[in-house]
């Protein structure tokens, strides 16, 4: 089963529909035990960096995301879900990310 981590700010239904289309068993959840027992996990994202990280912290699942990533099981961050894994983002200066990876998400320059 693949856990689609629900923190109230991700495009969870789109991810669920895509996984079901390819025949994958999945569940939308923010329950730590279900996430930790999953074969893989996806952290989708939609919206602003600061709002998303605030939502993760208000639901108290920050440590769950980090614990799952440390488990060695497959993990996928999509869009802002990937960005949240870094230390910070230019989008919301001064807002600390999950700091799983070192670095700052920077805005792409227009050519």
C-alpha positions in Angstrom: 0.0 0.0 0.0 1.2 3.5 -0.8 0.4 6.2 1.7 -0.6 9.5 0.3 0.2 11.9 3.1 -2.7 14.3 3.8 -1.7 17.5 5.5 -4.6 19.5 4.3 -2.7 21.4 1.6 -1.9 18.8 -1.1 -3.6 17.6 -4.3 -4.3 14.2 -2.7 -7.2 13.2 -4.8 -5.3 13.7 -8.1 -2.5 11.5 -6.8 -5.0 8.9 -5.6 -6.7 8.8 -9.0 -3.4 8.4 -10.8 -2.3 5.6 -8.5 -5.6 3.8 -8.8 -5.5 4.2 -12.6 -2.2 2.2 -12.7 -3.7 -0.4 -10.3 -1.7 0.6 -7.2 -3.2 0.2 -3.7 -3.2 3.5 -1.9 -4.7 5.4 1.0 -5.0 9.1 1.8 -4.0 9.4 5.4 -2.2 11.4 8.1 -2.2 8.5 10.6 1.4 7.9 11.6 1.0 4.1 11.9 -0.6 3.8 8.5 2.1 5.9 6.9 5.0 4.0 8.7 3.5 0.6 7.7 3.1 1.6 4.1 5.3 0.2 1.3 5.9 3.7 0.0 4.7 7.3 0.6 3.9 10.3 -1.4 3.9 13.9 -0.1 1.9 15.9 -2.7 1.9 19.6 -2.7 -0.2 22.5 -3.8 0.0 26.1 -2.7 2.6 28.3 -1.0 5.6 26.9 0.8 4.8 28.7 4.1 1.1 27.6 4.2 2.0 24.0 3.4 4.7 23.7 6.1 2.4 25.4 8.6 -0.3 22.8 7.8 2.2 19.9 8.3 3.2 21.3 11.6 -0.3 22.0 12.8 -1.2 18.4 12.1 1.9 17.3 13.9 3.1 15.0 11.1 6.6 16.6 10.6 8.3 13.8 12.5 6.3 11.2 10.6 7.5 12.4 7.2 11.1 12.4 8.5 10.8 9.0 10.1 9.3 7.5 6.9 12.1 9.0 4.8 14.7 7.5 7.2 13.0 4.1 6.9 14.6 3.6 3.5 11.2 2.9 1.8 10.4 4.6 -1.4 9.3 8.2 -0.9 8.1 10.8 -3.5 7.6 14.5 -2.9 5.5 16.2 -5.6 5.8 19.9 -6.4 5.7 21.8 -3.1 5.8 18.4 -1.4 9.4 18.1 -2.6 10.3 21.7 -1.8 9.2 21.3 1.8 12.0 18.8 2.3 14.6 21.5 2.0 15.7 24.1 4.7 13.9 27.1 3.2 12.4 28.7 0.2 12.6 32.2 -1.4 8.8 32.1 -1.7 8.4 32.6 2.1 11.6 34.0 3.5 12.3 33.1 7.1 10.0 30.0 7.1 11.9 26.9 7.9 11.2 23.7 5.9 11.6 20.2 7.1 15.4 20.4 6.5 15.7 16.8 5.3 18.0 18.1 2.6 20.3 21.1 2.8 19.6 24.0 0.6 17.2 26.8 -0.3 14.5 26.6 -3.0 15.1 29.5 -5.4 12.9 31.1 -7.9 13.7 30.2 -11.5 14.8 33.2 -13.5 12.9 34.1 -16.6 15.1 34.2 -19.8 
